[in-house]
Every structure is written in C-alpha cells, then in structure tokens.
Amino acid sequence: MKKIRVLTVDDSALMRQVLAMLLAKDPEIEVIGSAPDPYIAREKIKALNPDVLTLDVEMPKMDGLTFLEKLMRGHPMPVVMVSSLTEIGCQTTLRALELGAVDFVTKPKIDLREGMEEIAQDLISKVKIAAQAHVRAASVKPKATSLEANAASRDAVRTVSSSAMIKTTDTIIAIGSSTGGTEAVKQVLEMLPPHTPPILITQHMPERFTKTWADRMNELCRISVKEAQDGDSVLPGHALIAPGSFHMTLVRSGARYTVRINQDPPVNRHRPSVDVMFASVAQYAGANAIGVILTGMGGDGAKEMLTMKQAGAFTIAQDEASCVVFGMPKEAIKAGAVDKVLPLDDIAGAILAHVSR
C-alpha cells in the first residue's frame, strides 16, 4: 500500500517533532521530512515531492501566507495549515483557504504536546482528505477586485434575478458544505442579489472561525451574512451561518421563521451537522425549500437532503469536477436526493431560476 508522504513546515522544533510523532501513529502516513522555514521547505519539496504539506502560519524569513501564495501559483499541492485560535489566527487561516489550502488544524493554547495529542485524529483525518483533494493552481486576484470575478456568470444571474421575486417570501435556501466549502459557499453567495430569499448555511468549522468567516463574507457579498444566534429571524437578503460547535435548526411560528442553536450530540461526527439543518428545513419549509450540498468529505447531509426532496424541495449538488473533495455531493447523489448536479459557477443561477418561476 502506497503511503501518504508528508512534509511538515514549522519554525518550532518542538512542533515539528510533535507533528511527526502524531502523524506516525497512522500506518498509512509517512513523514518524509520537515523544514523550519519556507526557503528550506521549497528545496525539500523539489527534492522529496511530498503528497501533502503541513504549514505553519507564523514563521521567520517568510510568513506562511506569502509562501502558500507562491507555492499555489508555481507548484500547487495539498496543504493543511496549522493555525492558532486567535482572532488574527482565524483571519489568517481563512485567507489561507482563499489562497488554496485544503483545510486547517488549530494549535492548542497551553500545553502543546498534551493538546496536540487531543487533536491527533483530526490532524490525521485532514491529511488523508488533503491527499485526495483536487488542488488547482491559484490565480489570486487582489481583494479589491474579488467582486468583479466571474463577471459573465454574474450577468447571467442578474438576468434571472431581474424578474420580481414576489413568490419568494416563504422560500428557504439551505446550504451544506465541508472541506473546500468556505470558498465554494463564498462563490455562490457573492453572485446573489440583495433580494435573495433567506439562506441557512452549515459549514463544518470550529468555534470562532465561523464568526470571522461570516464577517468576511458580509464584506464581500450584496446580501447580509452573519453567524447565527439563537432566535435570529430568517429574513430575505440575509444568510445565517451555524456557529462552530453548535447545531442550527429552522423553526416556524405562524408566518415567521427563526433559527434555534443547540449543543445536542454530534451527528455524523459533526456539530454543526448539515443533516440536522436539512431535517428541520424539510419539516418546516417543505416544498418551499431549496437544498444545496457542496464540496466536502463524508456523507453528512445526504440522508436529510433526501428527506427534503421527498418533502417537495428542489435539491442541487456540486459536480465532481469543481469540488475540492467530492464526498458529500457524491453520497447525496447516490442516495437519490439530488435534482440537479451542477458546476459551482452555475449554482447561484440555478437557485435564482428556480425561485423566479
């Protein structure tokens, strides 16, 4: 059996040692080397040709983001970021995902060795997922022009959305995603007009990162985006994101939709879980719902997307070619839960076309 060959990049000798020790616990992974800075990493990548890179954000000589941007332009490969759980760490990690990193793990705040033992399985799992990911060369535009990307697609969306959306008062759009989802969701939301029906989003992500991600998307999108709080109203032109470590469900009282936030046990090993959100949308919105499942590993969302479809909802899955990881959409398709399988660029237009009928 061919092992996944990993190169670790971190300026801390202890961190490099701990990462190597944890990854060595899995017989399918081989740590083939380490580097204390991006310059040495660059030479080792050329010499060793690893399958996956783990990359620290804060390093001397060249920071992790600068190195990642150069790497994804010249030698795109699967990268798992090793990040700190600080506000700056959250922002930097999300920027790394924009630049092409597949996923991230968070460093413990206090005891590095003991804390890393606790996240060993998360680290191993994400390295394995990264090894299967579809990684593309990055063509990163300056932040100021990010809203101008996909201009042709936006024109098509505007054509669809120019018709009156009087019928959308009860429509709920529910989007679920995991690995690669932060960028996929952003791409869909950026193309939606201000009068889009309410949107609920569950993305597998830890606490604190969801708020930073929501705030970032609120800056980029024409709709309002926020991390959900218990009791928030579900309104047109607004997207609510399930907070990390909390499930989010839709509830209805009369004509009014709100969300509930809870810490019930994980479902499909996840909290928030896409299945939990989809089940509530099927129950309370029924045929007035649109379900969207995007890139991600595993099967979360497939079972209850089928429930949504059986309740009359219109369902969409991202196609394999545009996914970072074609796990969640594939399982939903296999379950017979999907009406349309579409490239990521076409999903916003399909949502609005269905809404405007």
Summary of the structure (lengths in Angstrom):
residues: 357
radius of gyration: 20.3
end to end distance: 52.1
largest distance: 64.6
contacts: 1305
relative contact order: 0.10
helix: 43%
strand: 22%
